[in-house]
Every structure is written in structure tokens, then in C-alpha cells.
Amino acid sequence: MFRVLVVDDHAAVRQGIRHILERGCEAPAVEEAGTGEEALRKAHGARWDLIILDLSLPDRSGMEILKQLKGEFPGLPVLVLTMHSEDQYAVRALKNGASGFLTKEGAPEQLVVAVKKVLAGGKYLSPSLAERLAAYIGSGFSEQAPHETLSDREFEVLTLMVSGKSLTEIGQHLCVSIKTVSTHRARILQKMGLKNNAELVQYAVKHGLIS
């Protein structure tokens, strides 16, 4: 039997993952968490063989939760399962310690394969993501795209901005002030050498950051 903690803010998604694991894996013991803080609390309260983590959580960034989990439990595998595309978050998640990255559009069988591989000590990458990582490593990391220079929080603000959310909505989503969001926006524009939101959207379309 293996113990897995499923972290997602939608109960129906958590139940769906539980059902897939119970059908496709041998003797899973599945627990659930709906927020980042609940995930951290449960991570400290029991021994886990695997955490399946969404990146969109209501209280904290899933990327922040990933980094905290790997900092406190470096040997604990974390498999990211998210609605965000590989182009948006995959490389960043793997650099922060994820053992694999899956989108929610993938087939249930893909999740089972990923879970089994990660539990066996491996890393799960889709063929397209493996190719992208190979190209990234082959380049010697010397030519980063402008969005790759952003911090995790700045990148999260960027994706929310280009999805059409206002500064007020972003502040509410991230539980920060509008002033803080405005500061992030200014830094994003400066780092990326862009002038306004329209140019950000054009950049995001060109680089596949809008799913």
C-alpha cells in the first residue's frame, strides 16, 4: 500500500483522481487537501509516498507550496497535475523539484503511468516536455527567454494578466494589495523590456503562454 495526498481546490477533481488511482494502482491510500495550507498541515501530520499537487490553489501559489514541500521534505516526490500548459509552468516546476508534470487534459492512463514511475524513483515527462528540456539543457541555459527571468510570483502575475484579469482581481486571487500587484507589473515590464499590457499579451501569444 502507498499513501498519496491529492491537493486540488475542486472536490470533484480530487474525487476523480482518487477514482483513477484506486482503479489503476495497487492498494492506494488516498487523502485529500483543498488548499495549500491544508496540504502543508497534512504533509507534516503523516508519512506520504507521493503528493499530487495542483498549481492553482485558493490561498497560496502551488509553486510556493511545491518549493516549501521540497525544502522541508526533499525526498518526498511531488507530481504536478494542473490545468496550465507545459509551455507555461513545466520547466519552472521541474526546476523547483517536481518529480513530474501532467496537464489535466491528459488521459487517466497517463496519470497512472506517471504515478507508478514516480513511486519507482523516476521522473515523469511527456515526450514533448522531454524534448523541450533537452533543447533547454543543450543550449547551456545561456539564452533565456525574457519570461524565464521572472520570479515565480512575477510569472504567476504575468499569466493572470494576460488571461484578462484586472489588477484588482489578481490582488484578490493572490491575497495581496493592488499596490503589490502594480509593483509586480512594473517589474515584469522592466525585466521583459515591454511597455504595456498589450505588448505582454502579444508576447504571451507568441510564446504559447496563453492556454
C-alpha distance (Angstrom), angle and dihedral (degrees) to the residues before:
residue distance angle dihedral
M1 . . .
F2 3.79 . .
R3 3.79 128.1 .
V4 3.80 119.1 -132.8
L5 3.80 130.0 -179.4
V6 3.81 114.2 -151.8
V7 3.81 112.8 -155.6
D8 3.81 116.3 -165.8
D9 3.78 132.9 126.9
H10 3.81 94.0 -133.5
A11 3.80 115.6 79.1
A12 3.81 92.2 -156.6
V13 3.81 90.8 55.6
R14 3.80 91.7 48.8
Q15 3.79 90.6 50.4
G16 3.80 90.5 47.9
I17 3.80 91.9 52.5
R18 3.80 90.3 47.0
H19 3.81 90.3 52.4
I20 3.83 92.4 48.7
L21 3.80 92.3 49.7
E22 3.80 94.2 45.9
R23 3.81 90.4 51.6
G24 3.80 98.7 40.6
C25 3.81 105.3 33.1
E26 3.78 132.5 56.7
A27 3.81 115.6 -104.5
P28 3.81 102.4 -26.7
A29 3.80 118.9 -176.4
V30 3.81 103.2 -151.1
E31 3.80 126.2 -164.6
E32 3.80 126.4 177.2
A33 3.80 139.7 -141.1
G34 3.80 126.8 -173.8
T35 3.81 100.8 -165.8
G36 3.77 139.0 36.0
E37 3.79 93.6 -111.5
E38 3.79 91.5 49.8
A39 3.80 89.1 50.4
L40 3.80 92.1 52.7
R41 3.80 91.4 46.3
K42 3.80 92.2 51.4
A43 3.80 91.8 43.2
H44 3.79 88.7 60.2
G45 3.79 93.7 42.4
A46 3.80 100.4 61.2
R47 3.80 144.7 11.2
W48 3.80 113.9 -91.6
D49 3.77 132.1 -167.7
L50 3.81 94.0 -163.3
I51 3.79 141.8 3.5
I52 3.80 120.4 -152.7
L53 3.79 106.4 -156.7
D54 3.79 134.2 -167.7
L55 3.81 116.3 -152.2
S56 3.82 95.7 -144.2
L57 3.80 107.8 73.4
P58 3.81 127.7 159.4
D59 3.80 98.8 -126.6
R60 3.81 107.8 29.6
S61 3.77 139.2 11.1
G62 3.78 112.0 -87.6
M63 3.79 88.1 -137.7
E64 3.81 89.6 58.8
I65 3.80 90.0 49.1
L66 3.81 89.8 50.0
K67 3.80 92.3 52.9
Q68 3.81 92.4 46.4
L69 3.80 92.4 48.6
K70 3.80 92.1 49.9
G71 3.80 90.8 46.0
E72 3.80 92.9 52.5
F73 3.82 98.9 32.3
P74 3.82 106.0 26.5
G75 3.80 93.3 170.1
L76 3.81 95.2 51.2
P77 3.83 113.0 102.3
V78 3.80 115.6 -130.5
L79 3.79 119.2 -164.7
V80 3.81 113.8 -163.1
L81 3.81 114.8 -141.3
T82 3.79 112.1 178.4
M83 3.78 146.7 148.9
H84 3.80 90.0 -123.0
S85 3.79 116.7 100.9
E86 3.78 124.2 -111.3
D87 3.80 89.0 -111.7
Q88 3.78 89.9 60.3
Y89 3.78 105.4 46.1
A90 3.82 115.8 -6.2
V91 3.81 101.0 96.7
R92 3.81 91.2 40.8
A93 3.82 91.6 51.0
L94 3.80 93.1 48.7
K95 3.81 91.2 48.6
N96 3.80 87.5 53.7
G97 3.80 92.2 55.4
A98 3.81 107.2 -88.4
S99 3.80 114.6 153.8
G100 3.79 91.8 -147.0
F101 3.78 145.1 -9.3
L102 3.79 128.4 -134.8
T103 3.78 133.8 170.6
K104 3.79 120.4 -137.0
E105 3.79 89.1 -121.5
G106 3.81 89.8 70.7
A107 3.79 122.4 104.4
P108 3.83 119.0 -94.3
E109 3.81 89.0 -115.7
Q110 3.79 88.7 60.4
L111 3.80 90.8 57.9
V112 3.81 91.3 50.7
V113 3.82 91.3 50.2
A114 3.79 90.9 48.1
V115 3.81 93.5 49.0
K116 3.80 92.9 49.4
K117 3.80 92.4 48.0
V118 3.79 94.1 48.4
L119 3.81 92.4 46.4
A120 3.80 88.0 53.0
G121 3.81 89.3 58.0
G122 3.78 98.6 -98.4
K123 3.78 134.8 114.4
Y124 3.77 124.3 -113.0
L125 3.80 119.2 -137.4
S126 3.77 128.4 163.3
P127 3.83 114.5 -125.3
S128 3.82 91.1 -106.5
L129 3.80 92.4 49.7
A130 3.81 92.0 46.9
E131 3.80 89.1 53.1
R132 3.79 91.6 49.2
L133 3.80 92.0 49.9
A134 3.79 91.6 48.2
A135 3.79 89.8 53.8
Y136 3.80 90.7 46.3
I137 3.80 92.6 51.5
G138 3.79 92.2 42.0
S139 3.79 90.4 56.4
G140 3.81 89.1 60.2
F141 3.81 89.2 -123.5
S142 3.81 86.4 -85.2
E143 3.77 99.8 125.2
Q144 3.76 109.9 49.0
A145 3.77 119.2 -178.0
P146 3.83 110.7 -119.2
H147 3.83 93.3 -108.0
E148 3.81 90.3 55.5
T149 3.81 89.8 64.8
L150 3.80 91.3 63.4
S151 3.79 123.1 101.1
D152 3.80 117.2 -112.9
R153 3.81 91.8 -101.3
E154 3.81 92.4 46.4
F155 3.79 90.1 50.1
E156 3.80 90.2 50.2
V157 3.81 90.5 51.5
L158 3.80 89.3 48.6
T159 3.80 93.2 54.1
L160 3.81 91.3 47.5
M161 3.79 91.8 48.9
V162 3.80 95.2 50.8
S163 3.82 89.9 46.4
G164 3.81 87.1 65.8
K165 3.80 102.0 -101.9
S166 3.80 118.7 145.1
L167 3.80 122.7 -125.8
T168 3.80 88.7 -104.3
E169 3.81 92.1 52.3
I170 3.80 91.2 47.1
G171 3.80 90.8 50.6
Q172 3.80 90.8 51.0
H173 3.80 91.5 46.9
L174 3.82 93.1 50.2
C175 3.81 95.1 36.1
V176 3.82 92.4 -123.3
S177 3.81 134.2 116.9
I178 3.79 124.6 -88.6
K179 3.82 87.2 -116.8
T180 3.80 90.0 59.1
V181 3.80 91.4 48.8
S182 3.82 90.0 49.3
T183 3.80 89.9 52.1
H184 3.81 90.3 51.6
R185 3.81 90.0 48.5
A186 3.80 91.9 52.3
R187 3.81 91.8 49.6
I188 3.80 91.7 47.6
L189 3.79 92.2 52.8
Q190 3.80 91.7 45.9
K191 3.81 95.3 48.3
M192 3.79 93.0 46.2
G193 3.79 96.0 42.7
L194 3.80 93.2 -123.4
K195 3.80 130.5 137.1
N196 3.78 108.4 -149.8
N197 3.81 147.9 -6.7
A198 3.80 92.8 -82.9
E199 3.79 90.6 60.2
L200 3.81 89.3 46.6
V201 3.80 90.4 55.0
Q202 3.81 91.6 47.9
Y203 3.80 89.7 50.5
A204 3.80 92.1 47.5
V205 3.80 92.1 51.6
K206 3.79 92.1 48.1
H207 3.81 93.1 50.2
G208 3.80 97.3 41.0
L209 3.80 95.5 -112.4
I210 3.80 93.8 133.9
S211 3.79 111.4 77.2
